[in-house]
Amino acid sequence: MDHYEQFDDQLRKAAEAFKKIDKKEVIRMISHLDADGISAASIMIKLLNNDNRKYSVSIVQQLNLALLNQLASEPYNCFIFTDIGSGVISDIKELLKGKNVFVLDHHSIEAADGFGSVILVNPHTCGIDGGKEISGAGVVFRFACAVDKAMEELAHIAIVGAIGDLQEQNGFLRLNDEILKIAVEKGKIKVSKGLRIFGSQTKPLHKALEYCTDPYIPGVSGSESGAIQFLYQIGIEPKNGNGWKKIVHLDEEDMKKLVTGVIMKRFNEANPDDVLGNIYIFPHEQEESPTRDAKEFATLLNACGRLGRASLGIGTCLGDKKIRQQAIRSLTDYKKEIVNALNWYNDNKFSDDIFWGDRFVIINAKQNVMSTMIGTLASILSKSNLMANNTFILSMAQAIDGNTKISLRTTNNINGNLDLRKVIEESINGIGNSEAGGHQNAAGAVIPTEKESVFLEAAKEVLGKYAVEEKIG
């Protein structure tokens, strides 16, 4: 039996166990608050609705001992964790002993002495890299289809989760690609080659170019006047009557001009033509809506989750039109928080709150940036071309519960084998009441705020060590 057959067998057994749960049971469900977690929760909720199940849902930033103790005290016999849980499997096994527990996840698994009665569905147990091959939403989707094949109608939502977790690298690896094929067959996604610029459905063309950091366009990215001037230089009128043109408004001739112009601007970059990539469109969604393009859809879900409005993201995934309008309005608030975070960073980049090491930077925003937004700040900076290649970006901010949220990203994971979760685990080693999570290309942790100074010293040492290894490698 190969790795993929093992995974299929794991899914089948978990589905059989799920079907045995008494319909009278109220299922307690917990999921992560990012785009992948919200996609995963939506797919599970659809399955529970189709199966006439009763349930109670919580969307959380981190699974820690305090939360698990609270869950253990609640009057439920069945728990389902989606896109979360693998990193604290020993605590789940211990605190929810005697309960029906499912953990459907793709994150790295905490070293544990078996999983007890916990039903763990995770590709890592089968030798498959869950950080690259399949998202949390993808795992839940495969599980849901093993329970009820009609769930294939939500394949596109699993793809949103994978894109939100940065698993799309001009295409997908095997497990995600199998899900994509189902979505295409069901008419839920159309895939085409196009200009890999975020905001093609929603942003004015010059604004999409101005805010484009991946790929970076010299003289255009970060400059509104530079973007407008660039469009005139390549023969594209940026205005459309009284309004502004969007990328979706361009005809074939103008698209050719734009692609050629962007490649020429990037002529001195290592890969000037990497501006082209796969575009994932949901044909059933309204044109020029943030739910039309899969990457914009993922951003919409992130906005809902990080602003504490996960229910709006779930409603959007499940096709509720009224809720979708509310979710879209959340994007404006999300953008404001991103601008606030970036402004704070730019105003303080040479202050004591930001430490510049050799090929790493530590950003301590304290209470100046929302703790749910600190990972977004690190991700934006990691793609911005403002940092040297192979730079570790560690960002942290204080939450209102007395803890500090930490996120770790890298600008260029050169050897492809560096596991950021291991780096963060090493950095918090020995700090009590702390937890690490995430996967290879994006990891995070939560520590008590009072332990920040201890953590900072450890992080400088650990990041310095890994930065040297990357430099030599």
C-alpha positions in Angstrom: 0.0 0.0 0.0 1.6 3.3 -1.0 1.3 6.6 0.9 -1.8 7.8 -1.0 -3.6 4.5 -0.6 -2.8 4.7 3.1 -4.3 8.1 3.3 -7.4 6.9 1.4 -7.7 4.1 3.9 -7.4 6.5 6.8 -10.2 8.7 5.3 -12.5 5.7 4.8 -12.1 4.4 8.3 -12.7 7.9 9.8 -15.8 8.3 7.6 -17.1 4.9 8.9 -16.5 6.0 12.5 -18.3 9.3 11.8 -21.4 7.5 10.4 -21.7 5.5 13.7 -22.2 8.7 15.8 -25.7 8.9 17.1 -27.8 11.5 15.3 -29.0 12.8 18.7 -25.4 13.9 19.6 -24.6 17.6 19.4 -21.2 17.8 17.7 -18.7 20.4 19.0 -16.6 21.7 16.2 -13.4 23.9 16.4 -11.6 25.3 13.5 -8.7 27.8 12.7 -9.5 31.4 11.9 -7.5 31.8 8.6 -8.8 31.3 5.1 -8.0 27.6 5.2 -9.6 27.1 8.6 -12.8 28.9 7.6 -12.9 26.9 4.3 -12.5 23.7 6.3 -15.2 24.7 8.8 -17.6 25.6 5.9 -17.2 22.2 4.2 -17.7 20.4 7.6 -20.8 22.5 8.3 -22.2 21.7 4.9 -21.7 18.0 5.6 -23.3 18.2 9.0 -26.3 20.1 7.6 -26.7 17.5 4.8 -26.6 14.8 7.4 -29.2 16.5 9.7 -26.6 16.8 12.5 -26.8 19.3 15.4 -23.6 21.2 16.1 -21.9 24.1 17.9 -18.9 25.9 16.2 -16.0 27.9 17.5 -13.4 29.6 15.2 -10.1 30.1 17.1 -6.7 31.6 16.6 -4.8 29.0 18.6 -5.5 25.8 20.4 -4.0 25.9 23.9 -4.4 24.2 27.2 -6.8 26.8 28.6 -9.2 26.3 25.6 -8.9 22.5 25.7 -9.7 22.6 29.4 -12.8 24.7 28.7 -13.9 22.3 25.9 -13.4 19.4 28.3 -15.8 21.0 30.8 -18.5 21.4 28.2 -21.4 18.8 27.9 -20.4 17.3 24.6 -19.4 13.8 23.7 -18.2 14.4 20.2 -15.6 16.9 19.0 -14.3 17.6 15.5 -11.2 19.8 15.0 -10.6 21.0 11.5 -7.3 22.6 10.3 -6.1 22.6 13.9 -5.1 20.1 16.6 -2.2 18.1 15.4 0.3 20.2 17.3 -1.4 19.5 20.7 -2.5 15.9 20.0 -1.2 14.7 23.4 -3.3 17.3 25.3 -6.4 16.5 23.2 -5.9 12.8 23.9 -5.6 13.4 27.6 -8.2 16.1 28.2 -10.9 14.6 26.0 -10.4 11.0 27.0 -13.5 8.9 26.6 -15.1 11.2 24.0 -15.5 10.8 20.3 -12.7 13.0 18.9 -11.8 13.6 15.2 -8.8 15.7 14.2 -8.9 16.5 10.5 -5.7 18.5 9.8 -2.6 18.9 7.6 -0.2 20.6 10.0 2.9 18.9 11.5 2.1 16.5 14.2 3.5 16.8 17.8 5.6 13.8 18.7 3.2 11.7 20.7 3.0 8.2 22.2 0.2 7.2 19.9 -3.1 9.0 19.5 -5.3 7.0 21.9 -8.9 7.0 20.9 -8.5 10.2 18.8 -9.3 9.6 15.2 -6.5 11.6 13.4 -6.8 12.2 9.7 -3.5 13.8 8.7 -1.4 13.2 5.5 1.8 13.4 7.6 1.0 10.1 9.2 1.1 8.5 5.7 4.4 10.1 4.7 2.8 12.9 2.7 3.8 16.5 3.2 0.6 18.2 4.4 2.3 21.6 4.2 2.6 21.4 0.4 0.3 18.7 -0.9 -3.1 19.4 0.7 -4.7 22.0 3.0 -6.8 21.6 6.1 -9.9 22.3 3.9 -8.6 19.7 1.5 -8.4 17.1 4.2 -11.9 17.9 5.4 -13.2 17.9 1.8 -11.7 14.4 1.2 -13.2 13.2 4.5 -16.6 14.7 3.6 -16.6 13.0 0.2 -15.8 9.7 1.9 -19.0 10.2 4.0 -21.1 11.6 1.1 -20.0 11.8 -2.5 -22.4 14.7 -3.0 -19.9 16.8 -1.1 -17.8 17.0 -4.3 -19.9 20.2 -5.0 -17.6 22.1 -2.5 -14.3 21.2 -4.2 -13.7 24.8 -5.1 -13.9 25.8 -1.4 -11.1 23.3 -0.6 -9.0 25.0 -3.4 -9.6 28.4 -1.7 -8.2 26.9 1.5 -5.1 25.6 -0.3 -4.5 29.0 -2.0 -5.0 30.7 1.4 -2.3 28.5 2.8 0.1 29.4 -0.1 0.1 25.9 -1.6 -0.5 27.1 -5.1 2.9 27.5 -6.8 1.9 27.9 -10.4 -0.1 24.7 -10.0 -0.7 22.2 -7.3 0.9 19.0 -6.1 -1.0 15.7 -6.4 -3.7 15.8 -3.7 -4.7 19.4 -4.3 -4.5 18.8 -8.0 -7.0 15.9 -7.7 -9.4 18.2 -5.8 -8.9 20.9 -8.5 -9.9 18.4 -11.2 -13.1 17.7 -9.4 -13.9 21.4 -9.1 -13.2 21.9 -12.8 -15.4 18.9 -13.7 -18.2 20.2 -11.6 -18.0 23.6 -13.4 -17.0 25.4 -10.2 -13.6 26.6 -11.3 -12.1 27.7 -14.6 -8.3 27.7 -14.8 -6.5 29.8 -17.3 -3.0 31.3 -17.8 -2.7 35.0 -17.1 -1.0 37.8 -15.4 -0.3 36.9 -11.8 -1.4 40.1 -10.3 -3.8 40.3 -7.3 -7.0 42.3 -7.6 -7.8 41.7 -11.3 -11.6 41.5 -10.5 -11.8 44.3 -8.0 -9.0 46.9 -8.1 -8.5 49.7 -10.7 -5.7 48.5 -13.0 -3.2 51.2 -11.8 -4.0 50.3 -8.2 -3.5 46.6 -8.8 -0.1 47.4 -10.3 0.8 49.8 -7.5 0.1 47.3 -4.8 1.7 44.4 -6.7 4.6 43.0 -4.6 4.6 39.4 -5.9 5.9 39.8 -8.6 7.6 43.0 -7.8 7.6 45.5 -10.7 10.5 48.1 -10.5 9.3 51.7 -10.8 5.7 50.6 -10.6 5.1 48.6 -7.3 4.6 51.1 -4.5 4.0 54.1 -6.7 0.6 55.3 -8.0 2.1 57.8 -10.3 4.7 55.2 -11.5 1.8 52.8 -12.3 -0.2 55.4 -14.2 2.9 56.6 -16.2 3.8 53.0 -17.0 0.3 52.3 -18.5 0.6 55.4 -20.7 4.1 54.4 -21.8 2.8 50.9 -23.0 -0.2 52.4 -24.8 -3.0 51.5 -22.3 -5.5 54.2 -21.3 -6.1 53.7 -17.6 -9.5 55.3 -17.6 -12.7 53.8 -18.7 -15.0 56.8 -19.4 -15.4 58.4 -16.0 -14.1 55.4 -14.1 -10.9 53.4 -14.0 -10.2 50.2 -16.0 -9.7 46.9 -14.2 -7.6 44.0 -15.5 -10.8 42.1 -16.4 -11.8 45.0 -18.7 -8.7 44.7 -20.9 -9.1 43.2 -24.4 -6.6 40.7 -25.8 -4.4 43.4 -27.4 -4.2 45.4 -24.2 -3.4 42.3 -22.2 -0.5 41.5 -24.5 0.8 45.1 -24.1 0.5 44.8 -20.3 2.2 41.4 -20.0 5.1 42.5 -22.3 5.4 45.8 -20.5 5.6 44.1 -17.0 8.2 41.5 -18.3 10.3 44.3 -19.8 10.2 46.3 -16.5 11.4 43.2 -14.7 14.2 42.5 -17.2 17.0 42.7 -14.6 15.1 40.4 -12.2 16.2 36.7 -11.9 12.9 35.4 -13.5 11.3 38.3 -15.4 8.6 36.2 -17.0 7.3 34.7 -13.7 4.5 37.2 -13.8 2.5 34.6 -15.7 0.7 31.9 -13.7 -2.6 30.1 -13.2 -5.7 32.2 -12.6 -8.6 30.4 -10.8 -12.0 31.9 -11.6 -15.3 30.8 -10.1 -17.7 31.2 -13.1 -20.8 31.0 -10.8 -19.8 34.1 -8.9 -20.6 37.6 -10.0 -18.0 39.4 -12.2 -15.8 42.0 -10.5 -16.7 40.5 -7.1 -14.0 39.5 -4.6 -15.6 36.0 -4.7 -15.0 35.6 -8.4 -11.2 35.0 -8.2 -10.0 32.3 -5.8 -7.0 34.3 -4.5 -9.3 37.3 -3.7 -11.8 34.9 -2.2 -9.1 33.6 0.2 -8.2 37.2 1.2 -11.9 37.8 1.9 -12.0 34.8 4.2 -8.8 36.0 5.9 -10.4 39.4 6.5 -13.4 37.9 8.1 -11.4 35.6 10.3 -8.8 38.1 11.5 -11.5 40.7 12.2 -13.4 38.3 14.4 -16.2 37.8 11.8 -15.6 34.2 10.8 -19.3 33.5 10.5 -19.5 35.9 7.6 -16.7 34.0 5.8 -18.6 30.7 6.5 -21.8 32.1 5.1 -20.0 33.3 2.0 -18.5 29.9 1.4 -22.0 28.3 1.7 -23.4 30.7 -0.9 -25.5 33.0 1.3 -25.9 36.2 -0.7 -26.8 38.6 2.1 -24.0 37.4 4.3 -21.6 37.7 1.3 -22.4 41.4 1.0 -21.5 41.8 4.7 -18.3 39.9 4.3 -17.3 42.0 1.3 -17.8 45.2 3.4 -15.3 43.7 6.0 -12.6 43.9 3.3 -12.5 47.7 3.8 -11.9 47.3 7.5 -9.3 44.7 6.8 -7.4 47.0 4.4 -7.5 49.7 7.1 -5.8 47.3 9.6 -3.2 46.3 7.0 -2.4 50.0 6.3 -2.2 50.7 10.1 0.2 47.8 10.5 2.4 48.8 7.5 2.4 52.5 8.6 3.4 51.5 12.1 6.2 49.3 10.7 7.5 52.1 8.4 7.4 54.7 11.2 9.3 52.4 13.6 11.6 50.3 11.4 14.7 51.9 13.1 13.3 52.0 16.6 14.0 49.6 19.5 10.9 47.7 18.7 12.5 46.3 15.5 15.7 44.3 15.7 17.8 43.9 12.6 20.1 40.8 12.7 22.2 39.3 10.0 19.6 38.0 7.5 16.8 38.2 10.0 14.5 40.8 11.5 12.3 40.7 14.7 9.3 43.0 14.7 7.8 43.6 18.1 4.6 45.5 17.6 3.4 45.1 21.2 -0.2 46.5 21.2 0.3 48.7 18.1 -0.9 46.0 15.7 -3.8 43.6 16.2 -2.5 40.2 17.2 -4.6 38.5 14.5 -2.9 40.8 11.9 0.7 40.2 12.8 1.1 37.2 10.5 -0.4 39.2 7.6 2.2 42.0 8.2 5.0 39.4 8.1 3.6 37.8 4.9 3.3 41.2 3.1 6.9 42.1 4.1 8.2 38.7 3.0 6.9 39.3 -0.5 7.7 43.0 -0.7 11.2 43.0 -2.2 12.1 45.4 0.6 14.0 42.7 2.4 17.1 40.9 1.2 16.6 37.3 0.0 16.8 34.6 2.6 15.7 36.9 5.4 13.7 35.5 8.3 10.9 37.8 9.3 9.6 37.2 12.9 6.7 39.4 14.0 4.9 39.6 17.3 2.0 41.4 18.9 0.2 41.3 22.2 -3.3 39.9 22.5 -5.8 41.1 25.2 -5.6 37.7 27.0 -2.1 38.3 28.4 -0.4 36.3 25.6 1.8 37.4 22.7 1.2 36.0 19.2 4.2 35.3 17.1 4.5 34.7 13.3 7.5 33.5 11.3 8.0 33.8 7.5 10.9 33.8 5.2 11.5 35.8 2.0 13.1 33.0 0.1 13.1 29.4 1.4 16.0 28.5 -0.8 16.6 24.8 -0.2 12.9 24.0 0.1 13.7 21.8 3.2 13.7 24.4 5.9 10.8 23.8 8.2 9.7 27.1 9.9 7.7 25.2 12.5 11.0 23.6 13.8 12.6 27.0 13.9 9.8 28.5 16.0 9.6 25.4 18.3 13.3 25.8 19.0 12.8 29.5 19.8 10.1 28.8 22.4 11.8 25.8 23.9 11.8 26.0 27.7 9.2 28.8 27.8 6.3 27.6 29.9 2.6 27.9 28.8 3.6 28.4 25.1 2.5 26.6 22.0 3.9 26.4 18.4 2.0 25.6 15.3 2.0 25.9 11.5 4.0 24.2 8.8 7.0 24.5 6.6 6.4 27.9 5.0 4.5 29.7 7.7 4.7 29.1 11.4 3.6 30.8 14.6 3.5 30.5 18.4 1.8 31.9 21.4 3.8 32.8 24.6 2.9 34.6 27.8 3.5 38.3 27.3 5.6 38.4 30.5 8.1 36.0 28.8 8.7 38.2 25.8 12.2 39.3 26.9 13.3 35.6 27.4 11.8 34.7 24.0 13.5 37.6 22.2 17.0 36.5 23.4 16.3 32.9 22.4 14.9 33.9 19.0 17.9 36.1 18.1 20.2 33.1 18.8 18.1 30.6 16.9 17.4 32.8 13.9 21.0 33.8 13.7 22.0 30.2 13.6 19.6 29.2 10.9 20.4 32.4 8.9 24.1 31.4 8.8 23.2 27.8 7.7 21.0 29.2 4.9 23.7 31.6 3.9 26.3 28.8 3.7 23.8 26.4 2.0 
